[in-house]
């Protein structure tokens, strides 16, 4: 449950397959796109942990997509490794200037790729993101993907889990339904705002009497997670 998600963007299916096999063997979840437009939508929807991005693609190039992602607030922190058949120094510099975190020149060995990917992810993971969060006896542990209430395990669906994780790491601030949709569901997912209410109700029910009060309805705005009354 804790494996990282990597989006491979390359117009050559054989290269995507070779990379996907190597990453899946190393316990990564893999998504694939064969062009920049599809890749951008998948980044927004799926929020991958890292992007493996081919430099040369028909239409929008990898470097143009990298620049676009780094300009947009919601994707600016996404780690990017550029895949390039070009070994010239100036192209590598261009890739790094566009916001890439690393580059790897084709052909490369799967072991080298996985090693570079792990190094970039280590640097990119914000401190505390994998740490357990505990509030008034409610514990969420990203490492084991478990939630417990006063030591008792809770059964929580995947969407409710993501919602709770967002709330517990963003306390004391009111969020609109639209903001919660962007943060938890992804900006390109076409879901009605009232869907948030359904999942909030499910989450409160799962938390039960000891902790459902932590998710507060803010009249005229949306919802807030707070241990204060």
KAUR-V345700 format. One line per field, one symbol per residue. psi: psi as a letter, one per 20 degrees, with the letter a starting at -180 (. if undefined). A space follows every 50 residues. Layout:
psi->???
This chain:
psi->ijqqppppopiohhgggggggghhhjkqppqqqjrhgggghhgggimrhq poppgoqqcprhhggggghhhpgijhippppppqipjphhhgggghhijq hrqppqqqqhggghghghgghghhoqpihjqqppokipppohgilqpqol ipqqoprhghghggggghjmrkppprhghhgghhhqhjpnpqhihghghg ggggghhaghihihoppopifdqqppiq.
